[in-house]
Amino acid sequence: MANRPATRLELRPGDQPRLAAMTRSPTVRAGLAQRARILLLAAEGLSNTEIADKVGVSRPTVLVWRQRYVERGIDGLSDRSRPGRQPHASAPDVLHASLAVPPRRLGVTHWSSRVLGDELGIGRGTVVRAWHAYGIQPVRGGYRFAVTPPLTGRVVTVLALRLGMPESFAVLDVREPSRAGDRSDDSAADDALRDLATALRRDVPAAPLDPAGALLGFLDELNRARLQWPTASRLHLVTDGRGPVGLPALREALAVRSRVAVHTARDLARWPDMLAAWLAMAAYGDADPAALVAAVERVRAGLAAGEVFTWLHAARSAPARRARSAPPRPTDK
């Protein structure tokens, strides 16, 4: 999906004159003055690419310092380094930079840990640890995700989401490397993200829900709605591996009835971070994709025992359901 242009950066009250003074002061380090200029140009509404060209840095660098300012303000512009150690970057910083296409001057098609580390001025170990946490590995044509069976591509959008017991999963619209050149209409992706953001703010009365039985109906509805989504991508359901999708009979029913490829996260503990990576990838280029990630995490962390959040994107506005599920039925051994 083509990157959507970033919106104008909103500076905090009183920061504009402070940043302007930093760009003119002879006592301010060159790197800090450069970061201040990035923020001033972003506040003027220039695109990230235009800012990178004017300041003489890469687009990922612009993205990192925009995000750092949003999170920490002017104080976030320091290197936060110690003598003898390389500058530090948080995992979200590395993730956001990893989603950008490497600049042409580097002569590479995708990021390696060494190239991205050099670009951000951090150690490659920091990059590797962030990629491992998010379950992604940049490769030619997209990203390799830490799921079984293997899945490689770029997430265009998240079309369905379930959070809670007995199982959490997401249905992803993934553009695989063989389809990377197809530039069909991706407007459904933008609509889906807006719908999800709205659903996360709703408070719908609880209703009984049979987790195992609802899953088939859920994906049948998804399959019907899919006819209205113009996309060159393929649909993949990725589960955290705790619940009924792992049963062979149900997995076969999903493949036959819903025509959705089913995958399982290799590591249950990493599933929330993998979901964050998919959401950031789908929202990449928006003013603040981190806001969507944070909203999902708040809902996930706030679910009480037996509660489940279920959302499905459709051409019509489909309400999210925050329901208390019925206890799982006992299975024959």
C-alpha positions in Angstrom: 0.0 0.0 0.0 1.3 3.4 -0.9 2.4 5.5 2.1 -0.1 8.1 3.1 1.4 11.6 3.6 2.1 12.5 7.2 0.0 15.4 8.6 1.3 18.6 10.1 3.1 18.0 13.3 1.5 19.8 16.3 4.2 21.4 18.5 3.6 21.8 22.2 2.9 25.3 23.5 6.1 27.3 23.7 8.3 24.8 21.7 8.4 26.6 18.4 10.6 29.5 19.6 12.8 27.1 21.6 13.4 24.9 18.5 14.1 27.9 16.3 16.6 29.1 18.9 18.3 25.7 18.8 18.8 25.9 15.1 20.6 29.3 15.4 22.7 28.8 18.6 26.4 28.3 18.0 26.6 26.3 21.3 24.0 23.7 20.3 25.5 20.5 18.9 25.0 20.0 15.2 22.9 16.8 15.6 20.5 18.5 18.1 20.1 21.5 15.8 19.4 19.2 12.9 16.6 17.4 14.9 15.1 20.8 15.8 15.0 21.7 12.1 13.3 18.4 11.3 10.5 19.3 13.8 10.1 22.8 12.6 9.7 21.7 9.0 7.3 19.0 10.1 5.3 21.7 11.9 5.1 23.6 8.6 3.4 20.6 7.0 6.2 19.4 4.8 6.2 15.7 3.9 8.7 13.4 5.6 10.5 12.9 2.2 10.7 16.7 1.7 12.1 17.1 5.2 14.7 14.4 4.6 15.9 16.1 1.4 16.1 19.5 2.9 17.9 18.4 6.1 20.1 15.8 4.5 19.0 12.8 6.4 17.0 9.6 5.6 13.3 9.4 5.8 13.5 6.8 8.7 15.5 9.3 10.7 12.8 11.9 10.2 10.2 9.4 11.4 12.2 8.5 14.5 12.6 12.1 15.6 8.9 13.0 14.9 7.8 10.0 17.0 10.4 10.8 19.7 9.0 14.3 20.0 5.4 13.1 20.2 6.3 10.8 23.0 8.7 12.9 25.0 8.7 16.5 23.7 11.9 18.5 23.3 13.6 16.4 26.0 13.3 13.4 23.7 15.7 14.9 21.2 18.8 14.2 23.3 20.9 11.1 22.5 20.5 9.7 26.0 23.9 8.0 25.6 26.5 7.2 28.2 30.3 7.5 27.7 31.6 4.6 25.8 28.1 3.4 24.8 26.2 3.8 21.6 23.0 6.0 21.5 19.8 4.2 22.6 16.7 3.7 20.6 13.5 2.2 21.9 11.9 -0.8 20.2 9.0 1.4 18.8 11.7 3.7 17.3 13.3 0.7 15.6 9.9 -0.6 14.4 8.9 2.7 12.9 12.2 3.1 11.1 12.0 -0.5 9.9 8.7 0.2 8.1 10.3 2.8 5.8 11.7 1.9 2.5 15.6 2.3 2.6 16.8 5.4 0.8 18.2 4.9 -2.7 21.6 6.2 -1.6 22.1 3.0 0.5 21.7 0.8 -2.6 19.7 -1.9 -0.7 16.2 -3.3 -1.3 15.4 -4.0 2.4 16.9 -3.3 5.8 19.5 -5.5 7.5 20.2 -5.1 11.1 23.6 -3.6 10.3 22.4 -1.1 7.8 19.5 0.1 9.9 21.7 0.3 13.0 24.2 2.4 11.1 21.4 4.6 9.8 20.0 5.2 13.3 23.4 5.4 15.0 22.7 2.4 17.2 24.1 -1.1 17.6 22.8 -3.9 15.4 22.0 -5.9 18.5 19.3 -3.2 19.5 17.8 -3.7 16.0 17.8 -7.5 16.2 16.2 -7.5 19.7 13.4 -5.2 18.5 12.7 -7.3 15.4 12.6 -10.4 17.5 10.2 -8.8 20.0 7.8 -7.8 17.2 8.1 -11.1 15.3 9.3 -9.5 12.0 12.3 -9.7 9.8 12.6 -7.4 6.8 13.2 -9.4 3.5 13.0 -8.6 -0.2 9.4 -7.8 -0.9 8.2 -7.3 2.6 8.6 -8.9 6.0 8.9 -12.4 7.3 6.5 -13.0 10.2 7.2 -15.3 13.1 4.2 -17.6 12.4 3.6 -21.2 11.4 3.2 -22.0 8.5 5.5 -19.3 7.1 4.1 -16.0 6.0 6.0 -13.3 4.1 4.6 -9.9 2.9 3.4 -6.6 4.1 0.3 -6.1 6.1 -2.1 -3.8 4.2 -4.6 -3.6 6.9 -6.2 -5.5 9.8 -9.8 -6.6 8.9 -10.9 -8.5 12.0 -9.7 -8.7 15.5 -10.6 -10.8 18.5 -9.1 -10.3 22.0 -9.7 -12.5 24.9 -10.1 -16.1 26.0 -10.0 -18.8 24.9 -8.1 -17.3 21.9 -7.1 -14.1 20.3 -6.6 -13.7 16.6 -6.4 -11.2 13.8 -7.4 -11.4 10.2 -4.7 -9.7 8.1 -4.9 -8.4 4.5 -1.4 -9.2 3.4 0.3 -8.2 0.1 2.7 -11.0 -0.6 6.0 -10.4 -2.5 4.5 -12.0 -5.7 1.8 -9.3 -5.7 4.0 -6.4 -4.5 3.7 -4.5 -7.9 -0.1 -4.6 -7.9 -1.4 -1.2 -7.0 -5.1 -1.8 -6.8 -7.4 0.4 -4.8 -6.5 0.2 -1.1 -9.3 2.5 0.2 -10.8 -0.4 2.1 -7.6 -0.5 4.2 -8.1 3.1 5.3 -11.8 2.5 6.1 -10.9 -0.6 8.1 -8.5 1.3 10.3 -11.0 4.1 10.9 -13.6 1.5 11.8 -11.3 -0.2 14.3 -10.4 3.1 15.9 -14.1 3.9 16.3 -14.9 0.4 17.6 -12.3 0.7 20.3 -14.1 3.7 21.7 -17.5 2.0 21.9 -19.1 0.5 24.9 -21.7 -2.1 23.7 -23.8 -4.0 26.2 -22.6 -7.6 26.8 -24.2 -10.5 25.0 -23.6 -14.2 25.3 -21.1 -15.7 22.9 -20.1 -19.3 22.1 -16.4 -18.9 21.3 -16.0 -22.1 19.2 -19.3 -21.8 17.3 -18.9 -18.0 16.7 -15.5 -18.4 15.0 -17.0 -20.2 12.0 -19.9 -17.7 11.7 -17.4 -14.9 12.2 -15.3 -16.0 9.2 -18.3 -16.8 7.1 -19.4 -13.2 7.5 -15.8 -12.1 6.7 -15.8 -14.2 3.5 -19.1 -12.5 2.4 -17.9 -9.0 3.2 -14.6 -9.7 1.4 -16.4 -9.4 -2.0 -16.8 -5.7 -1.3 -13.1 -5.0 -0.5 -11.0 -4.0 -3.6 -7.6 -5.5 -2.9 -4.8 -7.4 -4.6 -3.8 -9.0 -1.3 -4.7 -12.3 0.4 -6.4 -12.9 3.7 -4.6 -14.6 6.6 -5.8 -15.4 10.1 -3.1 -15.4 12.7 -4.0 -16.9 16.1 -2.1 -16.8 19.4 -2.4 -20.6 19.5 -4.4 -21.0 22.8 -7.8 -22.0 21.5 -10.0 -23.9 19.0 -8.2 -22.8 15.8 -5.5 -25.3 16.8 -7.9 -28.2 16.5 -7.4 -30.0 13.2 -11.2 -30.4 12.5 -11.9 -26.7 13.0 -8.8 -25.7 11.0 -10.0 -27.8 8.1 -13.5 -26.2 8.3 -11.9 -22.8 8.2 -9.9 -23.6 5.1 -13.0 -25.0 3.3 -15.7 -22.6 4.4 -13.8 -19.3 4.7 -10.9 -19.6 2.3 -8.6 -17.9 4.8 -5.1 -19.1 5.4 -4.6 -20.0 9.1 -1.3 -19.4 10.9 -0.3 -19.7 14.5 2.2 -17.4 16.4 5.4 -19.3 17.2 5.5 -17.8 20.6 2.4 -16.9 22.6 4.3 -14.3 24.7 5.1 -12.3 21.6 1.6 -12.2 20.1 0.6 -8.8 21.6 3.8 -7.2 20.2 3.3 -8.9 16.8 -0.2 -7.4 16.7 1.3 -4.0 17.5 3.7 -4.4 14.5 0.9 -5.4 12.1 -1.2 -2.4 13.2 1.7 0.0 12.9 2.5 -1.4 9.4 -1.1 -1.0 8.4 -1.3 2.6 9.8 2.2 3.5 8.5 2.3 7.1 7.2 -0.6 8.3 9.4 0.2 11.2 11.8 0.3 8.9 14.8 0.0 5.1 14.1 1.1 4.6 17.7 -2.3 5.9 18.9 -4.1 2.9 17.3 -1.6 0.5 18.8 -2.0 2.0 22.2 -5.8 1.9 22.0 -5.8 -1.8 21.2 -3.4 -2.5 24.1 -5.6 -0.6 26.5 -8.6 -2.7 25.5 -6.6 -5.9 25.7 -5.3 -5.1 29.1 -8.7 -3.9 30.4 -10.6 -7.1 29.5 -11.9 -8.9 32.6 -11.9 -12.7 33.0 -14.3 -14.2 30.4 -14.7 -10.9 28.5 -13.9 -10.7 24.8 -13.5 -7.9 22.3 -14.6 -8.9 18.7 -14.5 -6.6 15.7 -15.1 -7.2 12.0 -14.7 -4.7 9.2 -17.4 -4.6 6.6 -18.5 -2.1 3.9 -21.3 -1.1 6.2 -20.5 0.1 9.7 -20.4 -3.1 11.8 -20.5 -2.5 15.6 -17.9 -4.0 17.8 -19.0 -6.4 20.4 -17.6 -6.4 23.9 -19.2 -9.4 25.3 -18.9 -11.9 28.2 -18.3 -15.2 26.5 -19.9 -18.5 27.6 -17.6 -20.9 29.3 -15.8 -23.2 26.8 -17.5 -26.5 26.2 -15.7 -29.6 27.5 -14.0 -31.6 24.7 -13.9 -35.3 24.4 -10.5 -36.8 25.1 
